[in-house]
Amino acid sequence: MFRPLTFVLLLVFVMSTATLAWAFTDEPGKEGSFYSPIIRVVPDKGFVLINSGSGILWLKASEAAMPHIAKLPVGGLIDVVVVFQGKPNPPVIKLWKLANGDSTCPEFDGKQCVAQKKK
């Protein structure tokens, strides 16, 4: 038999555990990765807004990534690796790979855009 209250309590427990796990991964120097749609790109400031699973998250472009973030498509799926800087600083983008979406820079290796391989 399905009990709505049990389901709600289980859901609250899982979400709070996920939120706590997220909070503890914000150690300076530690790497993390996200697979998310791109919500917004602010190229002149060097920021990308994604959905981290537990909420939205601003990512800061590294110096090498700064000229290329304008090429990221809003709504495209991105697999991004970041380096955490510690709170309150946003994580810094280390590299990315677009899973879908049109871009002249579908893959960034940390230094430059990588040419897309022909299939």
Legacy VTK file of the C-alpha trace (Angstrom):
# vtk DataFile Version 3.0
C-alpha trace
ASCII
DATASET POLYDATA
POINTS 119 float
0.000 0.000 0.000
1.309 3.437 -0.942
1.517 5.970 1.869
1.936 9.588 0.755
3.405 10.721 4.069
6.123 8.064 3.928
6.978 9.092 0.395
7.212 12.786 1.366
9.440 12.023 4.363
11.705 9.853 2.228
11.915 12.589 -0.384
12.796 15.214 2.237
15.494 12.940 3.669
17.059 12.285 0.256
17.031 15.972 -0.693
18.559 17.082 2.617
21.269 14.425 2.316
22.049 15.551 -1.240
22.210 19.179 -0.089
24.597 18.294 2.748
26.779 16.304 0.375
26.902 19.316 -1.941
27.911 21.603 0.916
30.847 19.385 1.862
32.250 19.244 -1.678
33.020 22.969 -1.664
36.588 22.465 -0.446
39.134 24.799 -2.059
41.150 23.019 -4.749
38.807 20.045 -5.032
37.458 19.149 -8.475
33.852 18.332 -9.255
31.762 17.791 -12.345
28.242 18.635 -13.456
26.095 17.489 -16.357
23.520 20.196 -16.864
21.644 22.417 -19.269
23.141 25.866 -19.703
20.684 28.390 -18.269
22.534 31.631 -18.947
25.893 32.838 -20.242
27.328 36.238 -19.262
30.473 36.460 -21.404
31.509 40.012 -20.490
31.606 39.082 -16.776
32.888 35.530 -17.362
30.028 33.535 -15.809
27.859 30.581 -16.817
24.674 29.612 -14.946
23.814 25.906 -14.731
21.500 23.630 -12.749
23.566 21.655 -10.233
20.838 19.196 -9.256
20.306 20.836 -5.879
19.787 24.310 -7.305
21.281 26.746 -9.744
24.991 27.432 -9.699
27.139 30.191 -11.167
30.433 29.032 -12.635
33.326 31.421 -13.225
35.377 31.091 -16.389
39.114 30.610 -16.009
41.389 33.035 -17.873
41.817 30.469 -20.661
38.062 29.777 -20.889
36.988 33.431 -20.835
37.246 34.062 -24.617
35.292 30.889 -25.389
32.255 31.001 -23.083
30.390 33.300 -25.462
30.297 30.327 -27.843
28.257 28.208 -25.394
24.599 27.808 -26.403
21.895 28.583 -23.843
19.795 25.424 -23.461
22.603 23.126 -24.580
23.694 20.254 -22.325
27.183 20.627 -20.947
29.455 18.236 -19.085
31.697 20.583 -17.138
34.578 19.989 -14.718
35.170 22.714 -12.133
37.642 23.517 -9.381
36.031 24.677 -6.144
37.407 27.871 -4.597
35.649 27.683 -1.240
32.646 29.678 -0.167
31.569 32.369 -1.099
33.611 32.160 -4.343
32.057 30.378 -7.340
33.672 27.255 -8.802
36.064 27.907 -11.699
35.558 26.115 -15.017
38.418 23.760 -15.798
37.092 22.058 -18.950
33.844 21.243 -20.723
32.292 19.070 -23.370
28.937 19.859 -24.963
26.590 16.895 -25.110
24.202 18.735 -27.425
23.800 22.196 -28.844
25.557 23.994 -31.679
28.813 25.712 -30.860
32.116 26.567 -32.475
33.717 25.392 -29.228
32.021 22.086 -28.343
34.981 20.931 -26.264
37.387 22.956 -24.127
40.420 21.123 -22.729
41.463 23.739 -20.187
43.665 25.673 -22.572
41.866 25.904 -25.909
38.915 24.692 -27.946
39.387 21.221 -29.346
38.364 20.542 -32.934
35.343 18.278 -33.147
36.142 14.837 -34.546
34.438 13.896 -37.789
32.158 10.885 -37.555
LINES 1 120
119 0 1 2 3 4 5 6 7 8 9 10 11 12 13 14 15 16 17 18 19 20 21 22 23 24 25 26 27 28 29 30 31 32 33 34 35 36 37 38 39 40 41 42 43 44 45 46 47 48 49 50 51 52 53 54 55 56 57 58 59 60 61 62 63 64 65 66 67 68 69 70 71 72 73 74 75 76 77 78 79 80 81 82 83 84 85 86 87 88 89 90 91 92 93 94 95 96 97 98 99 100 101 102 103 104 105 106 107 108 109 110 111 112 113 114 115 116 117 118
